[in-house]
Amino acid sequence: MSFSGKRYWLVGASEGLGLALAQQMHSAGASLILSARSAERLDAACATLSGAIAVPLDVSDSAAVTAAAAKIGPIDGMIWLAGVYTPMPADRLDVAAFAQMCDVNFTGCARVLGAVLPAMVARGSGHIVLTGSLSGFRGLPGAMGYQASKAGVMALAECLYADLRGSGIKVQVANPGFIRTRLTDKNTFAMPFLMEPDEAASHMMTLMQGRAFKKSFPTVFSWLFRLSQFLPDWAYYRMFAPK
């Protein structure tokens, strides 16, 4: 698949994985629209990418999402990269932070999909890429808001893929592990196989340029999460949430 001349909307692309992916797609010839909440960071990102358009956006605002999609106009693809994260065990529940993770990470994705997917269906072509997480495969301690919202995104991608097969719309989901960003800087625990944003973006480029529906990476680390789905509950929780 060639990105040359294709028009892509990257939502959550002012820094980290989103910015690294934008840089690699720009090098591959894509025409880019970048969105994120921070107009300042967006402008700084677009200054390094000739021709890129900055469209500041709060994905928790339905009217703003609709207006942004109308302003942007027809696109060949949308890549969902937006996310917020607050470490949170259930016994120290922060309701506001919990709700924000659900509203941005999952419901925000639904809002953007609702703004772009109907036009793709009408013309019978398009490309949707959602970003899940290795944490979304099975429940983990201290991650109730983030993990649940990412699991929702991954399930949403599976539903889209089931519905849109053969429609001309390509649906894919990327499930990365730990990436060095402002979000993972909040973690106080060891993060195995920690990736730099450029490395994670390269994995996503490989996915998007191929035909596979999903890619979980880094590969060796992903085996742990994928195989954990086959463990009985007593064994899984003894390993991952020992008491």
VOPAGU-2260 file (C-alpha; in pm, 1 decimal, decimal comma):
REM VOPAGU-2260
SITE   aa  ch    i         X         Y         Z
SITE  MET   A    0       0,0       0,0       0,0
SITE  SER   A    1     127,1     345,6     -91,0
SITE  PHE   A    2      54,0     656,9     115,6
SITE  SER   A    3     161,1     890,7    -163,0
SITE  GLY   A    4    -110,6    1147,2    -229,1
SITE  LYS   A    5    -344,0     997,3      33,4
SITE  ARG   A    6    -513,5    1225,1     285,7
SITE  TYR   A    7    -509,7    1102,7     647,6
SITE  TRP   A    8    -654,0    1244,0     968,6
SITE  LEU   A    9    -445,2    1151,4    1273,1
SITE  VAL   A   10    -631,5    1209,5    1598,7
SITE  GLY   A   11    -393,9    1237,6    1893,3
SITE  ALA   A   12     -84,4    1330,6    1697,4
SITE  SER   A   13      84,3    1623,8    1870,7
SITE  GLU   A   14     350,5    1414,7    2046,9
SITE  GLY   A   15     464,6    1062,2    2129,1
SITE  LEU   A   16     349,1     778,2    1905,6
SITE  GLY   A   17     110,0    1000,3    1710,0
SITE  LEU   A   18     376,7    1250,5    1613,4
SITE  ALA   A   19     629,1     977,7    1531,8
SITE  LEU   A   20     373,9     808,9    1305,9
SITE  ALA   A   21     290,1    1141,0    1139,4
SITE  GLN   A   22     659,0    1193,8    1062,7
SITE  GLN   A   23     691,9     850,0     903,7
SITE  MET   A   24     370,6     887,2     703,1
SITE  HIS   A   25     481,6    1232,0     585,8
SITE  SER   A   26     808,8    1080,6     464,4
SITE  ALA   A   27     601,5     820,9     276,3
SITE  GLY   A   28     412,7    1096,3      91,2
SITE  ALA   A   29      87,8    1121,3     286,6
SITE  SER   A   30    -103,3    1448,3     319,4
SITE  LEU   A   31    -177,8    1491,9     689,0
SITE  ILE   A   32    -432,2    1655,7     917,7
SITE  LEU   A   33    -326,5    1641,2    1282,4
SITE  SER   A   34    -558,4    1681,1    1578,5
SITE  ALA   A   35    -504,6    1697,0    1954,9
SITE  ARG   A   36    -622,4    1914,1    2241,9
SITE  SER   A   37    -312,4    2134,7    2259,4
SITE  ALA   A   38    -305,0    2390,5    1977,0
SITE  GLU   A   39      46,5    2491,6    2077,6
SITE  ARG   A   40     187,6    2139,6    2051,0
SITE  LEU   A   41      -1,6    2083,1    1725,5
SITE  ASP   A   42     147,2    2395,1    1568,8
SITE  ALA   A   43     495,1    2284,9    1675,8
SITE  ALA   A   44     435,6    1940,2    1522,5
SITE  CYS   A   45     301,2    2075,6    1193,7
SITE  ALA   A   46     595,9    2315,6    1166,9
SITE  THR   A   47     818,1    2011,1    1111,2
SITE  LEU   A   48     584,8    1854,0     852,5
SITE  SER   A   49     545,9    2062,8     538,4
SITE  GLY   A   50     183,3    2088,3     428,6
SITE  ALA   A   51      39,6    1931,4     744,9
SITE  ILE   A   52    -277,0    2096,8     876,9
SITE  ALA   A   53    -342,1    2144,4    1248,3
SITE  VAL   A   54    -700,2    2108,1    1370,0
SITE  PRO   A   55    -716,6    2139,7    1751,5
SITE  LEU   A   56    -983,5    1911,9    1892,1
SITE  ASP   A   57   -1125,4    1790,2    2222,1
SITE  VAL   A   58   -1268,5    1447,9    2135,5
SITE  SER   A   59   -1493,2    1457,1    2443,4
SITE  ASP   A   60   -1694,8    1736,5    2275,2
SITE  SER   A   61   -1939,6    1588,8    2021,5
SITE  ALA   A   62   -2013,3    1921,9    1852,0
SITE  ALA   A   63   -1642,6    1995,6    1816,6
SITE  VAL   A   64   -1581,3    1654,7    1656,2
SITE  THR   A   65   -1861,1    1710,6    1404,9
SITE  ALA   A   66   -1731,8    2058,2    1323,1
SITE  ALA   A   67   -1373,6    1936,4    1283,2
SITE  ALA   A   68   -1477,5    1658,3    1044,3
SITE  ALA   A   69   -1680,0    1905,5     836,3
SITE  LYS   A   70   -1385,8    2146,6     824,6
SITE  ILE   A   71   -1143,5    1874,0     717,7
SITE  GLY   A   72   -1365,4    1733,6     443,4
SITE  PRO   A   73   -1304,9    1409,0     252,1
SITE  ILE   A   74   -1021,3    1188,9     377,5
SITE  ASP   A   75    -873,9     857,6     270,4
SITE  GLY   A   76    -809,3     739,7     624,8
SITE  MET   A   77    -843,3     810,8     996,1
SITE  ILE   A   78    -598,3     692,0    1259,1
SITE  TRP   A   79    -712,8     695,5    1621,1
SITE  LEU   A   80    -421,7     758,7    1860,0
SITE  ALA   A   81    -575,9     977,1    2130,5
SITE  GLY   A   82    -563,8     864,2    2489,1
SITE  VAL   A   83    -536,3     974,8    2850,6
SITE  TYR   A   84    -404,7     768,0    3139,7
SITE  THR   A   85    -412,1     787,6    3517,1
SITE  PRO   A   86    -282,1     488,3    3716,1
SITE  MET   A   87    -569,5     385,4    3940,5
SITE  PRO   A   88    -632,8      82,0    4162,1
SITE  ALA   A   89    -996,3      18,3    4250,3
SITE  ASP   A   90    -940,8      92,3    4618,9
SITE  ARG   A   91    -826,0     446,8    4529,7
SITE  LEU   A   92   -1087,8     524,9    4269,9
SITE  ASP   A   93   -1084,5     877,5    4126,5
SITE  VAL   A   94   -1424,1     905,6    3959,5
SITE  ALA   A   95   -1337,6    1211,9    3750,6
SITE  ALA   A   96   -1017,0    1058,4    3612,0
SITE  PHE   A   97   -1191,6     724,8    3556,2
SITE  ALA   A   98   -1472,0     889,5    3359,4
SITE  GLN   A   99   -1224,3    1096,3    3156,8
SITE  MET   A  100   -1034,4     785,9    3045,4
SITE  CYS   A  101   -1358,2     622,6    2931,6
SITE  ASP   A  102   -1484,4     940,8    2763,5
SITE  VAL   A  103   -1162,6    1016,0    2574,3
SITE  ASN   A  104   -1011,5     675,4    2504,5
SITE  PHE   A  105   -1325,6     488,4    2401,0
SITE  THR   A  106   -1623,2     721,4    2358,5
SITE  GLY   A  107   -1402,0     979,5    2188,9
SITE  CYS   A  108   -1309,5     713,4    1936,1
SITE  ALA   A  109   -1678,4     643,9    1876,1
SITE  ARG   A  110   -1744,7    1014,6    1819,5
SITE  VAL   A  111   -1471,6    1045,8    1557,1
SITE  LEU   A  112   -1578,9     724,4    1386,1
SITE  GLY   A  113   -1933,8     855,2    1370,7
SITE  ALA   A  114   -1806,1    1167,3    1197,2
SITE  VAL   A  115   -1596,6     996,7     928,1
SITE  LEU   A  116   -1728,5     645,5     868,8
SITE  PRO   A  117   -2060,4     722,9     693,0
SITE  ALA   A  118   -1881,8     901,5     406,2
SITE  MET   A  119   -1643,0     608,7     365,6
SITE  VAL   A  120   -1934,7     364,0     356,1
SITE  ALA   A  121   -2116,7     579,7      99,5
SITE  ARG   A  122   -1822,5     579,4    -140,9
SITE  GLY   A  123   -1706,6     224,3     -64,4
SITE  SER   A  124   -1348,4     307,6      28,9
SITE  GLY   A  125   -1142,5     422,7     322,7
SITE  HIS   A  126    -895,4     319,8     590,7
SITE  ILE   A  127    -963,8     308,5     965,4
SITE  VAL   A  128    -680,9     235,1    1210,5
SITE  LEU   A  129    -753,4     217,3    1583,9
SITE  THR   A  130    -490,7     199,0    1858,0
SITE  GLY   A  131    -556,9     -46,0    2138,2
SITE  SER   A  132    -303,7    -174,6    2391,1
SITE  LEU   A  133    -150,0    -500,1    2507,6
SITE  SER   A  134    -314,6    -418,8    2840,8
SITE  GLY   A  135    -652,2    -460,0    2672,2
SITE  PHE   A  136    -625,3    -837,7    2642,4
SITE  ARG   A  137    -705,3    -909,6    3007,8
SITE  GLY   A  138    -762,9    -721,2    3332,5
SITE  LEU   A  139    -457,9    -591,8    3517,4
SITE  PRO   A  140    -417,7    -438,6    3863,7
SITE  GLY   A  141    -413,0     -59,9    3886,6
SITE  ALA   A  142    -535,1      -6,1    3530,5
SITE  MET   A  143    -913,2     -13,8    3552,6
SITE  GLY   A  144    -987,2     302,7    3353,5
SITE  TYR   A  145    -717,8     273,2    3089,4
SITE  GLN   A  146    -733,9    -102,4    3042,0
SITE  ALA   A  147   -1111,9    -113,9    3017,6
SITE  SER   A  148   -1126,6     172,6    2768,1
SITE  LYS   A  149    -855,9      18,2    2549,4
SITE  ALA   A  150   -1029,0    -320,9    2560,8
SITE  GLY   A  151   -1337,3    -138,6    2434,3
SITE  VAL   A  152   -1142,7      10,1    2143,1
SITE  MET   A  153   -1006,0    -333,2    2053,2
SITE  ALA   A  154   -1353,9    -488,0    2061,8
SITE  LEU   A  155   -1486,0    -197,9    1853,6
SITE  ALA   A  156   -1218,2    -264,4    1591,1
SITE  GLU   A  157   -1323,0    -630,0    1576,8
SITE  CYS   A  158   -1686,5    -532,1    1522,6
SITE  LEU   A  159   -1591,4    -285,7    1248,5
SITE  TYR   A  160   -1376,8    -547,4    1077,2
SITE  ALA   A  161   -1660,2    -801,2    1089,0
SITE  ASP   A  162   -1912,4    -555,6     946,2
SITE  LEU   A  163   -1693,2    -393,4     680,5
SITE  ARG   A  164   -1511,8    -690,1     528,6
SITE  GLY   A  165   -1552,7    -674,0     151,9
SITE  SER   A  166   -1684,9    -317,6     164,3
SITE  GLY   A  167   -1368,6    -150,4      34,9
SITE  ILE   A  168   -1297,2      -4,6     379,6
SITE  LYS   A  169    -978,2    -136,0     538,1
SITE  VAL   A  170   -1001,6    -172,8     917,4
SITE  GLN   A  171    -697,7    -238,8    1136,6
SITE  VAL   A  172    -602,8    -228,4    1503,6
SITE  ALA   A  173    -257,0    -181,3    1655,9
SITE  ASN   A  174    -194,1    -304,6    2011,0
SITE  PRO   A  175     134,2    -161,7    2143,5
SITE  GLY   A  176     307,0    -233,6    2471,4
SITE  PHE   A  177     488,7      29,7    2674,9
SITE  ILE   A  178     600,1     338,7    2480,8
SITE  ARG   A  179     813,9     613,3    2632,9
SITE  THR   A  180     572,6     910,0    2654,2
SITE  ARG   A  181     433,3    1156,8    2906,8
SITE  LEU   A  182     174,5     891,5    2995,8
SITE  THR   A  183     417,2     612,3    3078,7
SITE  ASP   A  184     630,1     860,1    3273,0
SITE  LYS   A  185     354,2     834,5    3536,0
SITE  ASN   A  186     434,3     468,6    3600,9
SITE  THR   A  187     646,8     380,2    3902,1
SITE  PHE   A  188     688,6      11,5    3810,5
SITE  ALA   A  189     931,8    -153,8    3570,0
SITE  MET   A  190     812,2    -148,2    3208,5
SITE  PRO   A  191     953,8    -444,7    3013,5
SITE  PHE   A  192    1033,0    -396,5    2644,1
SITE  LEU   A  193     983,1     -19,2    2669,1
SITE  MET   A  194     977,1     122,4    2314,4
SITE  GLU   A  195    1069,2     462,9    2182,2
SITE  PRO   A  196     789,8     630,3    1980,1
SITE  ASP   A  197     977,8     586,9    1650,1
SITE  GLU   A  198    1003,3     211,4    1702,0
SITE  ALA   A  199     633,3     180,1    1782,3
SITE  ALA   A  200     545,3     395,0    1479,2
SITE  SER   A  201     748,8     163,3    1255,0
SITE  HIS   A  202     539,6    -129,7    1377,0
SITE  MET   A  203     224,3      63,0    1289,1
SITE  MET   A  204     357,1     149,6     944,1
SITE  THR   A  205     421,7    -219,8     881,1
SITE  LEU   A  206      64,2    -298,5     982,9
SITE  MET   A  207     -90,5     -23,3     772,2
SITE  GLN   A  208     108,5    -110,1     462,1
SITE  GLY   A  209       4,8    -475,5     484,6
SITE  ARG   A  210    -318,6    -670,0     477,5
SITE  ALA   A  211    -331,5    -799,7     835,5
SITE  PHE   A  212    -618,5    -688,4    1057,6
SITE  LYS   A  213    -415,6    -652,3    1377,4
SITE  LYS   A  214     -61,2    -625,2    1504,5
SITE  SER   A  215      42,1    -661,3    1869,2
SITE  PHE   A  216     392,9    -548,9    1953,4
SITE  PRO   A  217     667,5    -586,5    2058,5
SITE  THR   A  218     615,6    -943,7    1943,5
SITE  VAL   A  219     777,4   -1138,0    2228,1
SITE  PHE   A  220     609,0    -923,5    2495,0
SITE  SER   A  221     272,4    -959,2    2319,8
SITE  TRP   A  222     288,1   -1338,9    2353,0
SITE  LEU   A  223     261,9   -1302,9    2730,6
SITE  PHE   A  224     -63,8   -1107,4    2705,5
SITE  ARG   A  225    -217,1   -1313,2    2428,9
SITE  LEU   A  226    -137,3   -1644,9    2595,6
SITE  SER   A  227    -275,3   -1514,9    2925,9
SITE  GLN   A  228    -622,9   -1532,2    2771,2
SITE  PHE   A  229    -599,8   -1909,7    2780,6
SITE  LEU   A  230    -507,4   -1932,7    3149,2
SITE  PRO   A  231    -781,6   -2026,0    3397,0
SITE  ASP   A  232    -877,8   -1742,9    3629,4
SITE  TRP   A  233    -710,2   -1891,7    3936,9
SITE  ALA   A  234    -375,9   -1919,4    3757,3
SITE  TYR   A  235    -394,3   -1584,0    3581,4
SITE  TYR   A  236    -474,0   -1377,0    3889,8
SITE  ARG   A  237    -221,1   -1563,5    4101,4
SITE  MET   A  238      45,7   -1460,3    3849,2
SITE  PHE   A  239     -65,1   -1106,5    3760,9
SITE  ALA   A  240    -241,3    -991,2    4077,3
SITE  PRO   A  241     -90,8   -1190,5    4366,9
SITE  LYS   A  242    -220,9   -1118,9    4718,0
